[in-house]
Amino acid sequence: MMSTKAIVWLLLAFLIQSKAESEWRCPNPDCHCTFEPTSTENTWWCYHKKPSGQSASPRVETLPILLENGSVHNEPSPNYQIGRSDPEEESLIPLKICFDKAENTLDIDCSHFSIANVSHLNSSVFNSLPQLNLVNSKPISVYLKLCPFPGGESFQSFLQILNVTNVESLTITNSAGNITLSPSYFDGIPYVKSISLESNSGLTELPADLFKETLDLKYLTLRGNKITQLDVNVFRHLKKLKTLDLGNNQISELDPRIFQNLTSLKDLNIDHNRLVNLTRALFTNVPNLVTLDISGIKMSVLESGVFDDLVKLKILHAHKTQFQTFPADLFSKTKELQEIKIFYHKGSLVKLPSALFSNLPNLKKVDIRQTSLEELPSDLFWNSTKLATLSLTGHRKLKTITSELFRDCKELTILDLSDNGFESLPENVFGFLEKLTELNLNGNRLEKITEHMFDGIIKLEKLYLNKNKLKVIGPTSFDFLRELIEIDLSHNMLTFDTDFSYSPLKSCVNLETMQLSHNWISKIYEDWRISFTRLQLLDLTWNNFTIIHDDLHSIVSRDMTMDLSNNQISVVELENLEFVAEQQEDYDQVPNKIILSENPIACNCSNYDLFLFFNKKMSHKVYNMIRIDTPKMILCKDSPYENRSLKSVNPETLRCPNEQCPLSCKCTFAPYYSRMTVNCSSANLTEMPQNLPVLYKNSRVSNIELILSNNSIRELTKNVSKEYARLVTDLDLSDNQVSNGEEFIRRLLKLEKLDLSGNQLGSLSEEFVNLTLASNISSLFLSGNPWQCDCGITELFTFILDRPDIVKDSNKIMCNGNPLNGMSTDYFCPTLNPYFIASITLGSLGVLFGLLVFLYYKFEREIKVWLFAHNWLLCWVSEEDIDHDKEYDAFVCYSEEDYRFVVKTLIPELDKTYKVCHHHRNFIGGSSIADQIYKSVHKSRRTVIVLTEHFVKSYWGMEEFRTAYAQAAKDKCPRIIVIIYKEVPPQESMADEMKSYLNTYTYIKWGEKNNNWFWRQLHYAMPHRSVKTLTNNMAVTKYNLGMNGIGYNNHDTTVLFSPDEKENQPGHYATQIMKKG
C-alpha cells in the first residue's frame, strides 16, 4: 500500500504545479506530474517512477473520460493493459488530484495508485518539504478516497503542505490498514463543520478527546467502520453537533452518558450495530432529537417509555430488528411524530398493541412491512387524523382487516396493502377515505370484488389489484371510481363474462392505463372502445382471445396502445375499417397502435382484410386511424404459406373454400377479385349445375368462373338459374360433347372467356361469329374439335385470321392434321381450272337460262327472299315478298313497369292497321320464355322496343333486344324500331350492344304534346303494304279485335263467340260474338 511519504511527494508536485500552472518536475527524480487545466477545475496526474531493481511495471494506457464539470481528459484504463516497455520513462499507476474552482473542493483519488514497495523513499523528506503559498480565502472541502490514512500526530501537518487553514469539510473514505488516531489528530482545524470517516476498515476506536478543538462541528459521520466501543466523553465537546451517524459499526453498548452535552443534536443514526441496551436514559440528553434510526439492532424488547423524553421526535426508523412487539405507550409522549418506518421483521414481530399509532396528531406517514402480523387492532390509527400515507405490506399471515381500521384516516391519500394474505375485505372498508387517490392491493389472495368494497373513495386515481386470485367483480363495484386514471388487474383469473356488452369498469371513463394481462378475458368490451376517450394503454397480453371482432375502428381514444400479444388470436376482422376511415376528416393524427405478437394468426381468407392492411392496399386514412404491429415475426402455419412471414401474404393470391357448392363440385372464393370459382371438372356430368353459389359469408360474388371440363355436357341446360347470365364470366367446357356453341354466347351475357376446346364442333356458323363479336368475350378456345376440313370451315378460317386476339389457341386448330391458320382457302376449298370453268359455263348458259326462267316462275317467292338476303337485285324484290311467311307485322317488347302506356296507348293504335304480337297476349304459359322470345322475333317483320330505364334493367327485355339484334344482323336489314318513352336511359346503365345500336340508328321519341308526328314516324317505320294487300286490312282488324275480346261486323251480321265455341287465345280474354242490332 502507498505510504504517507509517497503521498507527500505527489502532493508536493501537485502544489508547485498549481502555483506555476505549467509543466513541473519534482526535485526528487522519482516523481513527475502532468497538468490539465479547464475553465472550472484543474486536474493533475502525478506519477511515481519504478524503483531501481523493481520488475517492469505495466505502462499506463489512458482512455478519454468526461469529468463532472464537462471537461474531457485521459484517464488510465481500468484494464491496465501492458504497453511497449521504455526503461527510462516507465511509470507506476498515478495519483489523481482535482481542484474544483466553483465548488472549492479538493479531491484526492488514490484508486489508480498501487505501489508494492515504497520503502526506498527517504522518511526525512516529509519534514524537509518547503512551505508553499496556496492560500485561499474561502473554506475548502477535502476528500480523500481509497488513500492511506494520513499519519502523524495531527491532520494539520498534512494540510500544511497546502498552507490551508480554513477547512470546512473533511471526508476520508475506504482507507485500508490499521488506523490509530491520537487525541490531537484534529487539532489545528478548529473551524471544520463536517467530518466524515466512512468505510475505513482499520478504524476500531476513537480517543476520548479527539474532537476537543472542533467546537464548531455540526455534522459527524462515523458510518461503516469497525468501531466496537465509544468512550463516554468522546462527544462531550460537540455542543453544536446536529447530526451524528454511528450506523453500521460493531458497537454493542452505549453508555447512557454518551450523548451528554449534545443538546443541539437533531439526527441520530445508531442503526445496524450490536446494541442490546436502549434505555430512556440514553435519550435524556438529546431532547431536541428529530430523527432517530434504530434499525438492525439486536434487541427483542423495548422498555416502556423509552422515547418519552423525545418530545420533538418526528421520524423513527426501525428496520430489521428482532422486536416481537412494542410497548403500548411507546409513542404516548412523542406527539410531534410524523413518520414511522418498521421494515423486515419476519418471524419476530407477531403483534401490535392496541392504539399503538393512535392519538398522534401530526403523524403523516406509517410504513410497516414484512412482518408476521396476523391481525391489526381496529383502533391502531384512531385519532391520528393527519395520516396521509400508509403502507401495510408483506404481512402474508394477515388474512383481513376490520371495517373500522381507517375510521379516522380522513386525510389519507396513499394506501398500500400489497403482498398481504387478504382473502376477503369487509364491505365499505374504505368508506372513510374520501381523499384517497392511490390504493394498492397487489399480491393478495382476493377472489372477489364485492359490490360495495370501494364505496366512498370517489377521488381514487390509481388502483392496483394485480396478482390476486380474482374471478368475480360485481357489475357495479367500480361505479363510484369515476376519477380513476390507472388500474392494474393483471395476473388474476378474470373473464368479465356478463350478459352485457360493458365491463364492470364502464363508469371509469377517465382511465388512461388498464393493465389486464394474464387473465382469461376473451373479448374487447364496448366501454373500452367507445367510453374511454383518454385511454393510452390497454394491456391484454396473455389472455384467452381467439378472435378480434370488427370493432377496432370504433376506438374513440387516440394515440392508444392495445397490446394483445401472447394470446390465441387466429382471426382479426377488419371488414368495416376502411369504410369507417373514409368517413373521417382527412387530417394528421397519431394512430392507435395494436400489438399482435406471439399469436397463431391464420394465413387464410379469415384474415383477408388484415393482409390488405399489411400490404398497404387500404385507404391512407386507415393508416391515420390505426397501426398494427408485430414486433416479433409471426410465421404462417397454413398451406401454401407455411413458414412465411405473416406480412408477406399477398391478399391477391388468397383462395377461400366455400361449403355451399353444387354436388360433385369444389368452390373457392377469391376475395380480392370477388370471384367464385366453381370447379366441376371430371364429375361425370351430363348437364350443367342448376344453381351456382353467389355468396361467400357476407360477401356477394361479382363474377363466377365455371369449370366443367372433362364431362359429357352437350348443351346449355334450359332451366339454369339467372346467375349464369348475370355472373358467369369464365366458362370452361373443354373436353365435353358440345356440337353447337351459339346458345352459350347468347344466354351468358357476361361471358368474357369461353373454352370449347376438345368438343364435337365440326363447323363454325356465321351466327356464332356475330354473337361472339357482339359479346364481351375476349378469350375463346376452339382447338381439339373435329373440324370438317372443307369449304364449311371458311367462316372459322376467316375468324381466326381476323381476330387472333380473341381465339387464343388459333395455332392449335387443325385441318387434316395441319394448323388451319397456316393454310390458304385453296387447301380446304379448292377452285377449278378457269378454262374448264369457262367452257362449262358457256355450254351451260343456255340450259341454265332456261332453267332459271322455269324456276323463277315456279319459285318466285323463294328466289326473292334469297336475293333480298344477299342484297342482290333489290329492285326486283319488295319487303312484302321477303316477309310473306311472317305471321306478325310487329313484336312489341317492353318492361312491365311501362305496361299502361303500351297496352292502353301503343297497342290499340297499332292494332288498327297491323297484326301485333306481345307477351301478355301471345306467350303460352308453361313454355320456355327464351324459346318464345326467339319464335316471336322470327315470326315478326319488326321488333318494336319501348326503351326506358326499366327496360334496360330487365333481364328478359335485354334478351329480347339481343335476339332481335342477332336476327337483324343475320337478315342484313333493319328490323328493330326503338321508341324512347319518357327519357333516354343513362349511358352507364345500358349494355354495350344497346349503346352501339342507338349510336348507329335513329329512334322515335314519344311526346304527349305532339303525338301526331310520333304516329306518322311509327307508321313510316312499320312494314309497308302494297295496294292489293290493303284489302286484307279488314281481316287484320278483325283478328286484332277478336284477340282483344271485341266483336266485329260482317255484312250486317255481328258474329258472337261464346265461351264454349271460341278457342281461348293464350294470354287473352275469351271473346263473344254479338249480333248487331
C-alpha positions, 0 to 999 in steps of 0.5 A: 500500500502507498505510504504517507511519504509517497503521498507527500511527494505527489502532493508536493508536485501537485502544489508547485504545479498549481502555483506555476500552472505549467509543466513541473518536475519534482526535485526528487527524480522519482516523481513527475506530474502532468497538468490539465487545466479547464475553465472550472477545475484543474486536474493533475496526474502525478506519477511515481517512477519504478524503483531501481531493481523493481520488475517492469511495471505495466505502462499506463494506457489512458482512455478519454473520460468526461469529468463532472464539470464537462471537461474531457481528459485521459484517464488510465484504463481500468484494464491496465493493459501492458504497453511497449516497455521504455526503461527510462520513462516507465511509470507506476499507476498515478495519483489523481488530484482535482481542484474544483474552482466553483465548488472549492473542493479538493479531491484526492483519488488514490484508486489508480495508485498501487505501489508494492514497495515504497520503502526506498523513499527517504522518511526525512523528506516529509519534514524537509518539504518547503512551505508553499503559498496556496492560500485561499480565502474561502473554506475548502472541502477535502476528500480523500478516497481509497488513500492511506490514512494520513499519519502523524500526530495531527491532520494539520501537518498534512494540510500544511503542505497546502498552507490551508487553514480554513477547512470546512469539510473533511471526508476520508473514505475506504482507507485500508490498514490499521488506523490509530488516531491520537487525541490531537489528530484534529487539532489545528482545524478548529473551524471544520463543520463536517467530518466524515470517516466512512468505510475505513476498515482499520478504524476500531476506536476513537480517543476520548478527546479527539474532537476537543478543538472542533467546537464548531462541528455540526455534522459527524459521520462515523458510518461503516467502520469497525468501531466496537466501543465509544468512550463516554466523553468522546462527544462531550465537546460537540455542543453544536453537533446536529447530526451524528451517524454511528450506523453500521459499526460493531458497537454493542453498548452505549453508555447512557452518558454518551450523548451528554452535552449534545443538546443541539443534536437533531439526527441520530443514526445508531442503526445496524450495530450490536446494541442490546441496551436502549434505555430512556436514559440514553435519550435524556440528553438529546431532547431536541432529537428529530430523527432517530434510526434504530434499525438492525439492532439486536434487541427483542424488547423495548422498555416502556417509555423509552422515547418519552423524553423525545418530545420533538421526535418526528421520524423513527426508523426501525428496520430489521430488528428482532422486536416481537412487539412494542410497548403500548405507550411507546409513542404516548409522549412523542406527539410531534411524530410524523413518520414511522418506518418498521421494515423486515421483521419476519418471524419476530414481530407477531403483534401490535398493541392496541392504539399503538399509532393512535392519538398522534396528531401530526403523524403523516406517514406509517410504513410497516412491512414484512412482518408476521402480523396476523391481525391489526387492532381496529383502533391502531390509527384512531385519532391520528387524523393527519395520516396521509400515507400508509403502507401495510405490506408483506404481512402474508399471515394477515388474512383481513382487516376490520371495517373500522381500521381507517375510521379516522384516516380522513386525510389519507391519500396513499394506501398500500396493502400489497403482498398481504394474505387478504382473502376477503375485505369487509364491505365499505372498508374504505368508506372513510377515505374520501381523499384517497387517490392511490390504493394498492392491493397487489399480491393478495389472495382476493377472489372477489370484488364485492359490490360495495368494497370501494364505496366512498373513495370517489377521488381514487386515481390509481388502483392496483389489484394485480396478482390476486386470485380474482374471478368475480367483480360485481357489475357495479363495484367500480361505479363510484371510481369515476376519477380513476386514471390507472388500474392494474388487474393483471395476473388474476383469473378474470373473464368479465363474462356478463350478459352485457356488452360493458365491463364492470369498469364502464363508469371509469371513463377517465382511465388512461392505463388498464393493465389486464394481462394474464387473465382469461378475458376473451373479448374487447368490451364496448366501454373500452372502445367507445367510453374511454376517450383518454385511454393510452394503454390497454394491456391484454397480453396473455389472455384467452382471445381467439378472435378480434371482432370488427370493432377496432375502428370504433376506438374513440381514444387516440394515440392508444396502445392495445397490446394483445400479444401472447394470446390465441388470436387466429382471426382479426376482422377488419371488414368495416375499417376502411369504410369507417376511415373514409368517413373521417376528416382527412387530417394528421393524427397519431394512430392507435397502435395494436400489438399482435405478437406471439399469436397463431394468426391464420394465413387464410381468407379469415384474415383477408382484410388484415393482409390488405392492411399489411400490404398497404392496399387500404385507404391512407386514412386507415393508416391515420386511424390505426397501426398494427404491429408485430414486433416479433415475426409471426410465421404462417402455419397454413398451406401454401404459406407455411413458414412465411412471414405473416406480412408477406401474404399477398391478399391477391393470391388468397383462395377461400373454400366455400361449403355451399357448392353444387354436388360433385363440385369444389368452390373457392372464393377469391376475395380480392377479385370477388370471384367464385370459382366453381370447379366441376371438372371430371364429375361425370356430368351430363348437364350443367349445375342448376344453381351456382353459389353467389355468396361467400359469408357476407360477401356477394360474388361479382363474377363466377368462373365455371369449370366443367371440363372433362364431362359429357355436357352437350348443351346449355341446360334450359332451366339454369338459374339467372346467375349464369347470365348475370355472373358467369364470366369464365366458362370452361367446357373443354373436353365435353360433347358440345356440337353447337356453341351459339346458345352459350354466347347468347344466354351468358351475357357476361361471358368474357372467356369461353373454352370449347376446346376438345368438343364435337364442333365440326363447323363454325356458323356465321351466327356464332361469329356475330354473337361472339363479336357482339359479346364481351368475350375476349378469350375463346378456345376452339382447338381439339374439335373435329373440324370438317376440313372443307369449304364449311370451315371458311367462316372459322378460317376467316375468324381466326385470321381476323381476330387472333386476339380473341381465339387464343389457341388459333395455332392449335386448330387443325385441318387434316392434321395441319394448323388451319391458320397456316393454310390458304382457302385453296387447301380446304376449298379448292377452285377449278381450272378457269378454262374448264370453268369457262367452257362449262359455263358457256355450254351451260348458259343456255340450259341454265337460262332456261332453267332459271326462267322455269324456276323463277316462275315456279319459285318466285317467292323463294328466289326473292327472299334469297336475293333480298338476303344477299342484297342482290337485285333489290329492285326486283324484290319488295319487303312484302315478298321477303316477309310473306311467311311472317305471321306478325307485322310487329313484336312489341317488347317492353318492361312491365313497369311501362305496361299502361302506356303500351297496352292502353296507348301503343297497342290499340293504335297499332292494332288498327292497321297491323297484326301485333304480337306481345307477351301478355297476349301471345306467350303460352304459359308453361313454355320456355320464355327464351324459346318464345322470345326467339319464335316471336322475333322470327315470326315478326317483320319488326321488333318494336322496343319501348326503351326506358330505364326499366327496360334496360334493367330487365333481364328478359327485355335485354334478351329480347333486344339481343335476339332481335339484334342477332336476327337483324344482323343475320337478315342484313336489314333493319328490323328493330324500331326503338321508341324512347318513352319518357327519357333516354336511359343513362349511358352507364346503365345500358349494355354495350350492344344497346349503346352501339345500336342507338349510336348507329340508328335513329329512334322515335321519341314519344311526346304527349304534346305532339303525338301526331308526328310520333304516329306518322314516324311509327307508321313510316317505320312499320312494314309497308303494304302494297295496294292489293294487300290493303284489302286484307286490312279488314281481316287484320282488324278483325283478328286484332279485335277478336284477340282483344275480346271485341266483336266485329261486323260482317255484312250486317251480321255481328258474329258472337263467340261464346265461351264454349265455341271460341278457342281461348287465345293464350294470354287473352280474354275469351271473346263473344260474338254479338249480333248487331242490332 
